[in-house]
């Protein structure tokens, strides 16, 4: 899988990144024309990018512990809007109550290569402190201590806290040769690893990696089981041959300040049905058409929850409720290719520099993480000049034009081949009542599936409103009034069904000590009423009559 020659290629690539970061020639803005071609060349030769090659080394071990919540993850050169000078992969335990940086709270079984060499073995995530029960628990577990002593006799043990670009020296080495030494030296910075500087990498490195990881794996399992036990994990405590699964930060990886935690919970088809007022058949259709077509537009009148549905649809397709793989933007008349893909932007020192847009960054992230699906939600997609915004990429968003075989050269970087991977999905929303907008570009219509979202006053909607404290008799009166209004709007030759009033107007909760009637009448006076005045701007009498009919 990986030999000395391949490792040296990765180290040289990491050195190129390090030099580029230091002299400013490699950055997130020029990643596509500096680093990306080198990564592509490596992949063409070895069938994997460097990070995924390391991940392949660990896959046989994760296959032994396939039960959730264990997982395997990797880091490439680009992520969190920064360039890294190392590649890394690890197996770790995912706590269900942790919202982000899961590996930061877990023992880690890892392999890392940077610009000075490589290391592989076991460590603790950066969020595990000496006060953690997992650290203290080792002092009371003779079986784990025996495993530590065994591993330490065969593999070097170090105390490291200096970051991913650091290889240990003699001063870092510690003793774990007996129980007393473990109690004295075992702490949050422990690394039981083998390491090789570039000049030290032996010809039989692949064999050494496999043998070393094989020896360390039982200790990793025991530490994870201890983690589950002493930290009262809600997952059932599992036997030594079962085991532990999502996105990591490694204990010895220093990538700057952490981003705010990302709320992540499981999200399935039933969760979607419970939150969205559509039936099971339509929910299945929405999911299937998104995954098949890859580009959809949810169109409908105001207040039907198009953006809400778009986000939940992405959650359902990912099987988790997380913003990590979702980007949301809103198109407007001034939005351009330079905002969306890339363009020149003024600098504070004068002059201009090339800046990548939100879609370029999302595509780059998706290419580096081919096993994850990514979603771009475009609110009010028909408000922008779509041909101007998408430019030459209008062709590449088609589901059958994805992948490197359909690469194009970008306007601002004609030397860079750019493609859209198959794990990118676009969900647009379109307000059918906005008559200030021109018709959607027919070229775009062919590339998107258009799905109607209509006002819904079904039983799920009723249950939701009733739970907000609205009485059943009042709710029935409200629904009757809105349905009657929508019938009038739908039969108006100048309006039609695309201008109906959606159910989302009624999904707020009465606040500020308002009675239910005051809450509802305020919605009519200050939200729906002004919209009706715009609909019948030339018939004030009709507008006033409709508003009066709606009030309680």
Order of alpha helices (4+ residues) and beta strands (2+ residues): alpha-alpha-alpha-alpha-beta-beta-beta-beta-beta-beta-alpha-alpha-beta-alpha-beta-alpha-beta-alpha-alpha-beta-alpha-beta-beta-alpha-beta-beta-alpha-beta-alpha-beta-beta-beta-alpha-beta-alpha-alpha-alpha-alpha-alpha
